[in-house]
Amino acid sequence: MTDDVTETDAVMETDDAEGADPTGSEDQTSDAAGTAPEIPLAERVEAILFIVDEPIGLVALAAAVGSPVPAVRQTLEMLVEDYDGRGTGPRRGFELREVGGGWRLYVREDLDAMVAEFVGGQAPARLSQAALETLAVIAYKQPVTRSQVASIRAVNVDSVVRTLLARGLITELFADSETGAINYGTSDALLQHLGINSLDELPPISPLLDDGADGFDEGTIR
């Protein structure tokens, strides 16, 4: 009797193992292959929009997230409605705008004053030499794009421009209608820091160079 029970149990265990094996193999194969669910398109689009400093065109955005242009366009429209509170959630403190042929996240206009007050209330810190040089180029050449500033200084100025924007020393004036590039200029806060009433009071940048009133000749500055 004992032998019969043992044999029956062994058969049942074998049957169970055979029945469960295909499922287990599939799971292991999936794990071994490293297969992971695709990240939703909306999340990929948001990730790119979060890091861009200038409006990004639809085609460039589609290439960045690896999806067709129509799908990305539909996703952008969905995000606009979601951020504006026209979806299932509340209105956000930021909005998604199409500016100069590109898309970018912006603080809502009715929150500008609060954000400016917060930024202005941060503990002041001394500007680096790179920031001072970039600020000088913008002050004398404005309106000017980041690529133009980078060409003049012969270095990447992305992080420096972000710092100057955060300090409220420069501002976005407008986006180029053809390229979508943001043109920057100095703010009233800079005039206050310098103790002058207008940019006309800025001193000549050097006796050997033009005073910047008519802009720089980019080919002469390296």
QUIJOGI-V660962 format. One record per pair of residues at least 6 apart in sequence whose C-alpha atoms are under 6 Angstrom apart, sorted by the first residue. I is the first residue (numbers start at 0). J is the second residue. D is the distance in whole Angstrom. If there is no record, write none. Layout:
BEGIN
((I,J,D) (I,J,D))
END
This chain:
BEGIN
((43,64,6) (48,103,6) (54,101,4) (54,102,5) (54,103,5) (55,101,4) (55,102,5) (56,101,4) (61,68,5) (79,95,6) (80,86,6) (82,90,5) (82,91,5) (82,94,6) (83,90,5) (84,90,4) (92,107,6) (93,105,5) (93,106,4) (93,107,5) (94,104,6) (94,105,5) (95,103,6) (95,104,5) (96,102,6) (96,103,6) (99,174,5) (99,176,5) (99,179,4) (100,179,6) (130,159,6) (138,185,6) (139,211,5) (140,214,5) (141,184,5) (142,182,5) (142,183,5) (142,184,5) (143,182,5) (143,183,5) (144,181,6) (144,182,5) (144,183,6) (149,155,5) (149,156,6) (151,220,6) (151,221,6) (163,169,6) (168,185,6) (168,186,5) (168,188,6) (168,189,5) (169,184,6) (169,185,4) (169,186,5) (170,183,6) (170,184,6) (170,185,6) (170,186,6) (171,183,5) (172,182,6) (172,183,5) (173,181,6) (173,182,5) (174,180,5) (174,181,4) (174,182,6) (203,210,5) (204,210,6))
END
